[in-house]
Amino acid sequence: MKLRSWSVAAALALSALVLPSHGAVAAEAAAPPACPDGSVCFWSGEGFDGDYWEWTARSGYRDMPPHLHDHVGSFVASTRACFINWSPVEKRDAFNGDWRSRYLGDFGGRIDGVGPGGC
């Protein structure tokens, strides 16, 4: 009886070492998509889905395209940028490496434009 209990415990311990944890799998699935260096990539939907637009720092300030104006569901930043809402004036810094898969309920629901550098 004791030998059988030990075998079950050994099998569980071994499976914990061999199989990835749920957290590790979720972290890999939640990784953002690539965005070219010097750009910020925007999606209308959460989870990097929906209409897509790539803004480049060298293009200077740009108003958000109509399909993303006040409707950015997710983004990935590969450069420093300033997200701007004009009424009332609010600004948010985005840094190289920043990303949000759910941004619509936050500043993504108010964003009017994006410019290069810090706010």
C-alpha positions in Angstrom: 0.0 0.0 0.0 2.8 2.4 0.9 4.6 1.6 -2.4 1.5 2.5 -4.4 1.1 5.8 -2.6 4.7 6.7 -3.3 4.3 5.8 -7.0 1.3 8.2 -7.4 3.2 11.0 -5.6 6.3 10.4 -7.8 4.1 10.5 -10.9 2.6 13.8 -9.9 5.9 15.3 -9.0 7.4 14.2 -12.4 4.4 15.6 -14.3 4.8 18.9 -12.6 8.4 19.0 -13.9 7.6 17.9 -17.4 4.4 19.7 -18.1 4.3 23.5 -18.3 2.2 25.3 -15.7 -1.0 27.0 -16.7 0.6 30.4 -15.9 3.5 29.7 -18.3 1.1 28.8 -21.1 -1.1 31.8 -20.5 2.0 34.1 -20.5 3.1 32.8 -23.9 -0.4 33.2 -25.3 -0.7 36.8 -24.0 2.6 37.9 -25.6 2.0 40.9 -27.9 2.6 40.7 -31.6 5.7 42.3 -33.1 5.6 46.0 -34.1 8.4 47.4 -36.3 11.1 49.5 -34.5 10.2 53.2 -34.4 6.5 52.5 -34.6 3.4 52.1 -32.5 0.9 49.6 -33.8 -2.8 50.1 -33.0 -5.8 47.8 -33.3 -9.5 48.7 -33.0 -10.2 45.5 -31.1 -8.9 44.1 -27.8 -6.4 41.3 -28.0 -4.7 42.8 -31.1 -7.7 42.2 -33.3 -9.7 44.3 -35.7 -8.6 47.2 -37.9 -4.9 47.9 -37.7 -2.8 51.1 -38.1 0.9 51.6 -37.8 2.2 55.1 -36.7 5.9 55.9 -37.1 7.8 58.4 -35.0 9.3 60.0 -38.1 5.9 60.9 -39.3 5.4 63.4 -36.4 2.1 64.1 -34.8 -0.9 62.4 -36.5 -4.6 62.4 -35.6 -5.9 58.9 -35.2 -7.6 57.6 -38.3 -11.4 57.6 -38.1 -11.7 53.9 -37.3 -9.4 54.3 -34.3 -10.4 57.8 -33.1 -11.6 57.2 -29.5 -11.5 53.5 -30.2 -8.1 51.9 -29.7 -8.7 48.4 -28.3 -5.0 47.4 -28.0 -1.5 48.7 -29.0 2.2 47.7 -29.0 4.8 50.5 -28.8 8.3 50.0 -30.3 9.3 53.6 -29.7 8.5 56.4 -27.3 5.3 58.2 -28.1 2.7 60.6 -26.6 -1.0 59.6 -26.8 -3.2 62.7 -26.7 -6.9 63.4 -26.0 -7.8 67.0 -27.0 -11.1 67.6 -25.1 -10.3 67.7 -22.2 -6.5 67.8 -22.8 -5.0 64.6 -21.4 -1.7 62.9 -22.4 -0.2 59.5 -21.8 3.4 58.5 -22.3 4.1 55.3 -24.1 7.5 53.8 -23.9 9.4 51.4 -26.1 8.2 47.9 -25.1 4.8 49.1 -23.7 1.7 47.2 -24.8 -1.8 46.7 -23.7 -4.1 44.0 -25.0 -7.2 45.7 -23.4 -7.0 49.5 -23.8 -10.5 50.5 -24.9 -11.9 50.8 -21.4 -8.9 53.0 -20.5 -7.3 55.8 -22.5 -8.0 53.9 -25.7 -11.6 55.1 -25.5 -10.5 58.8 -25.5 -7.3 58.9 -27.7 -7.4 61.5 -30.5 -3.8 61.5 -31.7 -0.3 60.4 -31.3 3.0 62.2 -31.4 6.7 61.4 -31.1 8.7 61.5 -27.8 7.5 62.1 -24.3 4.5 64.1 -23.3 
